[in-house]
Amino acid sequence: MGPVLASAAFRPVGPLGAAIVAGALIVLGAYLLGARERRRWGGRPPTAQEFLNSKHKMGRVQYSTAQWSPRVLLGAAIILVVGGVLFAYGTLGT
């Protein structure tokens, strides 16, 4: 009888929401890192040749995230809101 009461009191939605929020924040941070690189290249992502021959050294992550479209930002923002709702429901819900 004890484990049934414990499982009824445990709500996995809150930790799931927190994990989703954390993942979305990481994606948003990576997108902003790529946006900084795009700004450095005049608002466009660098080509592979520019990346290889540039005096400005950037890592593969910066090059990769510079290629992301604004759809990534929109998707991460939507996932952040959904994760926040799940987190709030799991922690504040009865």
DSSP file (Angstrom, degrees, kcal/mol; ACC not computed):
  #  RESIDUE AA STRUCTURE BP1 BP2  ACC     N-H-->O    O-->H-N    N-H-->O    O-->H-N    TCO  KAPPA ALPHA  PHI   PSI    X-CA   Y-CA   Z-CA
    1    1 A M     >        0   0    0      0, 0.0     4,-1.6     0, 0.0     5,-0.2   0.000 360.0 360.0 360.0 -33.5    0.0    0.0    0.0
    2    2 A G  H  >  +     0   0    0      1,-0.2     4,-2.1     2,-0.2     5,-0.2   0.917 360.0  50.1 -61.7 -46.8    2.9    2.4    0.7
    3    3 A P  H  > S+     0   0    0      0, 0.0     4,-2.5     0, 0.0    -1,-0.2   0.838 106.9  56.2 -64.1 -30.6    4.4    2.4   -2.8
    4    4 A V  H  > S+     0   0    0      2,-0.2     4,-1.8     1,-0.2    -2,-0.2   0.920 109.2  45.9 -66.2 -42.2    1.0    3.1   -4.3
    5    5 A L  H  X S+     0   0    0     -4,-1.6     4,-1.6     2,-0.2    -1,-0.2   0.893 113.1  50.3 -66.4 -39.0    0.6    6.2   -2.2
    6    6 A A  H  X S+     0   0    0     -4,-2.1     4,-1.4     1,-0.2    -2,-0.2   0.903 111.0  48.1 -67.0 -39.9    4.2    7.3   -3.0
    7    7 A S  H  < S+     0   0    0     -4,-2.5    -1,-0.2     1,-0.2    -2,-0.2   0.835 109.5  53.3 -71.3 -30.0    3.6    6.9   -6.7
    8    8 A A  H  < S+     0   0    0     -4,-1.8    -1,-0.2     1,-0.2    -2,-0.2   0.831 110.2  47.9 -70.8 -30.8    0.4    8.8   -6.6
    9    9 A A  H  < S+     0   0    0     -4,-1.6     2,-0.5    -5,-0.1    -2,-0.2   0.767  95.5  85.2 -80.6 -25.2    2.2   11.7   -4.8
   10   10 A F     <  -     0   0    0     -4,-1.4    -4,-0.0    -5,-0.1     0, 0.0  -0.666  61.1-167.5 -82.1 123.6    5.1   11.8   -7.3
   11   11 A R    >   -     0   0    0     -2,-0.5     3,-0.9    79,-0.1    -3,-0.1  -0.917   8.6-170.6-112.6 106.2    4.2   13.8  -10.4
   12   12 A P  T 3> S+     0   0    0      0, 0.0     4,-1.8     0, 0.0     5,-0.2   0.562  74.5  81.0 -73.5  -5.7    6.8   13.3  -13.2
   13   13 A V  H 3> S+     0   0    0      2,-0.2     4,-2.5     1,-0.2    77,-0.2   0.886  87.3  55.2 -68.8 -37.0    5.3   16.1  -15.3
   14   14 A G  H <> S+     0   0    0     -3,-0.9     4,-2.2    76,-0.3    -1,-0.2   0.953 111.0  41.5 -62.2 -52.6    7.3   18.8  -13.2
   15   15 A P  H  > S+     0   0    0      0, 0.0     4,-2.2     0, 0.0    -1,-0.2   0.859 114.4  53.6 -63.9 -33.8   10.8   17.3  -13.8
   16   16 A L  H  X S+     0   0    0     -4,-1.8     4,-2.2     2,-0.2    -2,-0.2   0.924 109.3  48.4 -64.1 -43.4    9.9   16.5  -17.4
   17   17 A G  H  X S+     0   0    0     -4,-2.5     4,-2.5    69,-0.2    70,-0.2   0.892 110.1  51.8 -62.6 -40.0    8.9   20.2  -17.9
   18   18 A A  H  X S+     0   0    0     -4,-2.2     4,-2.4     1,-0.2    -1,-0.2   0.892 109.9  49.3 -64.3 -39.3   12.1   21.3  -16.2
   19   19 A A  H  X S+     0   0    0     -4,-2.2     4,-2.3     2,-0.2    -2,-0.2   0.894 111.1  49.3 -66.4 -39.8   14.2   19.1  -18.6
   20   20 A I  H  X S+     0   0    0     -4,-2.2     4,-2.4     2,-0.2    -2,-0.2   0.915 111.4  49.3 -65.4 -42.6   12.3   20.5  -21.6
   21   21 A V  H  X S+     0   0    0     -4,-2.5     4,-2.3    62,-0.2    -2,-0.2   0.920 111.1  50.1 -61.9 -43.9   12.9   24.1  -20.4
   22   22 A A  H  X S+     0   0    0     -4,-2.4     4,-1.8     1,-0.2    -2,-0.2   0.914 111.7  47.9 -62.5 -43.0   16.6   23.3  -19.9
   23   23 A G  H  X S+     0   0    0     -4,-2.3     4,-2.1     1,-0.2    -1,-0.2   0.905 111.4  49.9 -64.1 -41.7   17.0   21.8  -23.4
   24   24 A A  H  X S+     0   0    0     -4,-2.4     4,-2.5     1,-0.2    -1,-0.2   0.878 108.9  52.8 -65.7 -36.8   15.2   24.7  -25.0
   25   25 A L  H  X S+     0   0    0     -4,-2.3     4,-2.3     2,-0.2    -1,-0.2   0.871 108.1  51.1 -66.2 -36.1   17.4   27.2  -23.2
   26   26 A I  H  X S+     0   0    0     -4,-1.8     4,-2.3     2,-0.2    -2,-0.2   0.918 111.0  47.8 -65.5 -43.0   20.5   25.4  -24.5
   27   27 A V  H  X S+     0   0    0     -4,-2.1     4,-2.4     2,-0.2    -2,-0.2   0.905 111.5  50.7 -64.7 -41.4   19.2   25.5  -28.0
   28   28 A L  H  X S+     0   0    0     -4,-2.5     4,-2.3     2,-0.2    -2,-0.2   0.907 110.2  50.1 -62.7 -41.3   18.4   29.3  -27.6
   29   29 A G  H  X S+     0   0    0     -4,-2.3     4,-1.8     2,-0.2    -2,-0.2   0.904 111.2  48.3 -62.7 -41.7   21.9   29.9  -26.4
   30   30 A A  H  X S+     0   0    0     -4,-2.3     4,-2.1     2,-0.2    -2,-0.2   0.883 110.0  52.7 -66.2 -38.0   23.4   28.0  -29.3
   31   31 A Y  H  X S+     0   0    0     -4,-2.4     4,-2.4     1,-0.2    -2,-0.2   0.920 108.8  49.3 -63.0 -42.9   21.2   30.0  -31.7
   32   32 A L  H  X S+     0   0    0     -4,-2.3     4,-1.9     2,-0.2    -1,-0.2   0.857 108.1  54.5 -65.8 -34.0   22.4   33.3  -30.2
   33   33 A L  H  X S+     0   0    0     -4,-1.8     4,-1.4     2,-0.2    -1,-0.2   0.917 111.0  45.2 -62.7 -43.6   26.0   32.1  -30.6
   34   34 A G  H  X S+     0   0    0     -4,-2.1     4,-2.5     1,-0.2    -2,-0.2   0.853 108.6  56.8 -67.4 -35.2   25.4   31.5  -34.2
   35   35 A A  H  X S+     0   0    0     -4,-2.4     4,-2.3     1,-0.2    -1,-0.2   0.874 103.9  53.8 -64.5 -36.2   23.6   34.8  -34.6
   36   36 A R  H  X S+     0   0    0     -4,-1.9     4,-1.6     2,-0.2    -1,-0.2   0.905 109.7  47.6 -63.5 -40.6   26.7   36.6  -33.3
   37   37 A E  H  X S+     0   0    0     -4,-1.4     4,-1.3     2,-0.2    -2,-0.2   0.896 109.9  52.4 -67.4 -40.0   28.8   34.8  -36.0
   38   38 A R  H  <>S+     0   0    0     -4,-2.5     5,-2.5     1,-0.2     6,-0.7   0.907 107.6  52.4 -62.1 -40.2   26.3   35.7  -38.7
   39   39 A R  H ><5S+     0   0    0     -4,-2.3     3,-1.4     1,-0.2    -1,-0.2   0.889 105.9  54.5 -60.7 -39.0   26.5   39.4  -37.6
   40   40 A R  H 3<5S+     0   0    0     -4,-1.6    -1,-0.2     1,-0.3    -2,-0.2   0.801 108.3  49.9 -64.9 -28.8   30.2   39.2  -37.9
   41   41 A W  T 3<5S-     0   0    0     -4,-1.3     3,-0.4    -3,-0.4    -1,-0.3   0.080 131.4 -88.4 -99.4  22.9   29.9   37.9  -41.5
   42   42 A G  T < 5S-     0   0    0     -3,-1.4    -3,-0.2     1,-0.2    -2,-0.1   0.788  81.8 -53.0  81.0  28.2   27.5   40.7  -42.6
   43   43 A G  S   <S+     0   0    0     -5,-2.5    -4,-0.2     1,-0.3    -1,-0.2   0.465 119.4  89.8  88.2   1.3   24.2   39.0  -41.6
   44   44 A R  S    S-     0   0    0     -6,-0.7    -1,-0.3    -3,-0.4    -3,-0.2  -0.907  82.7-101.6-126.2 155.8   24.8   35.8  -43.5
   45   45 A P        -     0   0    0      0, 0.0     2,-0.1     0, 0.0    -7,-0.1  -0.481  44.6-105.4 -72.6 148.2   26.4   32.6  -42.5
   46   46 A P        -     0   0    0      0, 0.0     2,-0.1     0, 0.0    -8,-0.0  -0.409  32.5-117.0 -71.0 149.5   29.9   32.0  -43.7
   47   47 A T     >  -     0   0    0      1,-0.1     4,-2.4    -2,-0.1     5,-0.2  -0.342  30.0-104.8 -75.7 167.6   30.5   29.6  -46.6
   48   48 A A  H  > S+     0   0    0      1,-0.2     4,-2.1     2,-0.2     5,-0.1   0.893 122.9  50.7 -61.5 -39.1   32.6   26.5  -45.9
   49   49 A Q  H  > S+     0   0    0      2,-0.2     4,-2.3     1,-0.2    -1,-0.2   0.905 110.3  48.7 -66.9 -41.2   35.6   28.1  -47.8
   50   50 A E  H  > S+     0   0    0      1,-0.2     4,-0.9     2,-0.2    -2,-0.2   0.893 110.3  52.8 -63.8 -38.9   35.3   31.3  -45.8
   51   51 A F  H  < S+     0   0    0     -4,-2.4     3,-0.3     1,-0.2     7,-0.2   0.910 113.3  42.7 -61.3 -43.2   35.2   29.2  -42.6
   52   52 A L  H  < S+     0   0    0     -4,-2.1    -2,-0.2     1,-0.2    -1,-0.2   0.851 121.9  37.4 -74.2 -35.0   38.4   27.3  -43.6
   53   53 A N  H  < S+     0   0    0     -4,-2.3    -1,-0.2    -5,-0.1    -2,-0.2   0.333  88.7 119.7-101.6   6.7   40.4   30.3  -44.8
   54   54 A S     <  -     0   0    0     -4,-0.9     4,-0.1    -3,-0.3    -3,-0.0  -0.419  57.4-147.8 -77.4 145.5   39.3   33.0  -42.4
   55   55 A K  S    S+     0   0    0     -2,-0.1     2,-0.8     2,-0.1    -1,-0.1   0.780  88.9  79.9 -75.0 -28.6   41.7   34.8  -40.0
   56   56 A H  S    S-     0   0    0      1,-0.0     2,-0.4    -3,-0.0    -2,-0.1  -0.715  82.0-148.3 -79.0 111.2   38.8   34.9  -37.6
   57   57 A K        +     0   0    0     -2,-0.8     2,-0.3    -5,-0.0    -2,-0.1  -0.668  23.0 171.0 -86.9 132.9   38.8   31.5  -36.0
   58   58 A M        -     0   0    0     -2,-0.4    -4,-0.1    -7,-0.2     2,-0.0  -0.968  30.1-112.9-135.2 153.5   35.6   30.0  -34.9
   59   59 A G     >  -     0   0    0     -2,-0.3     4,-2.1     1,-0.1     5,-0.2  -0.207  33.3-101.9 -78.7 173.5   34.8   26.5  -33.7
   60   60 A R  H  > S+     0   0    0      1,-0.2     4,-2.9     2,-0.2     5,-0.2   0.844 121.4  56.6 -64.7 -33.5   32.6   24.0  -35.5
   61   61 A V  H  > S+     0   0    0      2,-0.2     4,-3.0     1,-0.2     5,-0.3   0.933 107.7  47.0 -65.6 -44.3   29.7   24.7  -33.2
   62   62 A Q  H  > S+     0   0    0      1,-0.2     4,-1.5     2,-0.2    -2,-0.2   0.914 114.5  47.4 -62.8 -41.3   29.8   28.4  -34.1
   63   63 A Y  H  X S+     0   0    0     -4,-2.1     4,-0.6     2,-0.2    -2,-0.2   0.926 114.5  46.9 -64.8 -43.8   29.9   27.5  -37.8
   64   64 A S  H >< S+     0   0    0     -4,-2.9     3,-1.1     1,-0.2     4,-0.3   0.932 113.5  46.0 -65.2 -46.9   27.1   25.0  -37.5
   65   65 A T  H >< S+     0   0    0     -4,-3.0     3,-1.0     1,-0.3    -1,-0.2   0.749 102.9  65.1 -72.0 -21.0   24.8   27.2  -35.5
   66   66 A A  H 3< S+     0   0    0     -4,-1.5    -1,-0.3    -5,-0.3    -2,-0.2   0.741  97.9  57.3 -68.0 -21.1   25.5   30.1  -37.9
   67   67 A Q  T << S+     0   0    0     -3,-1.1    -1,-0.2    -4,-0.6    -2,-0.2   0.589  83.2 110.9 -83.4 -11.5   23.8   28.0  -40.5
   68   68 A W    <   -     0   0    0     -3,-1.0    -3,-0.0    -4,-0.3    -4,-0.0  -0.337  63.5-133.3 -67.9 144.3   20.5   27.7  -38.5
   69   69 A S    >>  -     0   0    0      1,-0.1     3,-1.5    -2,-0.0     4,-0.6  -0.434  28.5-100.7 -88.9 168.7   17.5   29.4  -39.8
   70   70 A P  H 3> S+     0   0    0      0, 0.0     4,-2.0     0, 0.0     5,-0.2   0.666 115.1  77.4 -64.1 -14.5   15.1   31.6  -37.7
   71   71 A R  H 3> S+     0   0    0      1,-0.2     4,-2.9     2,-0.2     5,-0.2   0.841  87.9  58.4 -62.3 -31.8   12.7   28.6  -37.6
   72   72 A V  H <> S+     0   0    0     -3,-1.5     4,-2.6     2,-0.2    -1,-0.2   0.914 105.2  49.3 -63.1 -42.1   15.0   27.1  -35.0
   73   73 A L  H  X S+     0   0    0     -4,-0.6     4,-2.1     2,-0.2    -2,-0.2   0.919 112.7  47.1 -62.4 -44.7   14.4   30.2  -32.8
   74   74 A L  H  X S+     0   0    0     -4,-2.0     4,-2.1     2,-0.2    -2,-0.2   0.927 113.6  47.6 -63.8 -45.8   10.7   29.9  -33.3
   75   75 A G  H  X S+     0   0    0     -4,-2.9     4,-2.4     1,-0.2    -2,-0.2   0.909 111.9  49.4 -62.8 -42.9   10.6   26.2  -32.5
   76   76 A A  H  X S+     0   0    0     -4,-2.6     4,-2.2     1,-0.2    -1,-0.2   0.872 110.0  51.9 -65.6 -36.2   12.8   26.6  -29.4
   77   77 A A  H  X S+     0   0    0     -4,-2.1     4,-1.9    -5,-0.2    -1,-0.2   0.904 110.6  47.6 -66.6 -40.3   10.6   29.4  -28.1
   78   78 A I  H  X S+     0   0    0     -4,-2.1     4,-2.4     2,-0.2    -2,-0.2   0.926 112.9  48.2 -65.4 -44.1    7.5   27.2  -28.6
   79   79 A I  H  X S+     0   0    0     -4,-2.4     4,-2.7     1,-0.2    -2,-0.2   0.866 108.6  55.3 -64.8 -35.6    9.1   24.3  -26.8
   80   80 A L  H  X S+     0   0    0     -4,-2.2     4,-2.2     2,-0.2    -1,-0.2   0.912 109.4  46.5 -62.2 -43.1   10.3   26.6  -24.0
   81   81 A V  H  X S+     0   0    0     -4,-1.9     4,-2.3     2,-0.2    -2,-0.2   0.927 113.1  48.6 -65.7 -45.0    6.7   27.7  -23.4
   82   82 A V  H  X S+     0   0    0     -4,-2.4     4,-2.4     1,-0.2    -2,-0.2   0.920 112.7  48.5 -62.1 -43.3    5.3   24.2  -23.5
   83   83 A G  H  X S+     0   0    0     -4,-2.7     4,-2.6     1,-0.2   -62,-0.2   0.887 110.2  52.0 -63.5 -39.1    8.1   23.0  -21.1
   84   84 A G  H  X S+     0   0    0     -4,-2.2     4,-2.6     2,-0.2    -1,-0.2   0.893 109.8  48.9 -63.9 -39.8    7.3   26.0  -18.8
   85   85 A V  H  X S+     0   0    0     -4,-2.3     4,-2.8     2,-0.2    -2,-0.2   0.926 112.5  47.6 -65.7 -44.2    3.6   25.0  -18.7
   86   86 A L  H  X S+     0   0    0     -4,-2.4     4,-2.4     2,-0.2   -69,-0.2   0.905 112.9  49.3 -62.7 -41.0    4.4   21.4  -18.0
   87   87 A F  H  X S+     0   0    0     -4,-2.6     4,-2.1   -70,-0.2     5,-0.3   0.925 113.0  46.1 -63.9 -44.5    6.8   22.5  -15.2
   88   88 A A  H  X>S+     0   0    0     -4,-2.6     4,-2.9     1,-0.2     5,-0.5   0.909 113.4  49.5 -65.8 -41.2    4.2   24.8  -13.7
   89   89 A Y  H  X5S+     0   0    0     -4,-2.8     4,-1.5     1,-0.2    -1,-0.2   0.898 112.9  47.6 -63.9 -39.7    1.5   22.2  -13.9
   90   90 A G  H  <5S+     0   0    0     -4,-2.4   -76,-0.3   -77,-0.2    -1,-0.2   0.838 121.1  34.9 -71.7 -33.2    3.7   19.6  -12.3
   91   91 A T  H  <5S+     0   0    0     -4,-2.1    -2,-0.2    -5,-0.2    -3,-0.2   0.835 130.2  29.0 -91.5 -34.3    4.9   21.8   -9.4
   92   92 A L  H  <5S+     0   0    0     -4,-2.9    -3,-0.2    -5,-0.3    -2,-0.2   0.676  98.3  96.3-100.7 -19.6    1.8   23.8   -8.8
   93   93 A G     <<       0   0    0     -4,-1.5    -4,-0.0    -5,-0.5     0, 0.0  -0.269 360.0 360.0 -71.6 157.5   -1.0   21.4   -9.8
   94   94 A T              0   0    0     -2,-0.0    -1,-0.1     0, 0.0    -4,-0.1   0.412 360.0 360.0-103.6 360.0   -2.8   19.2   -7.3
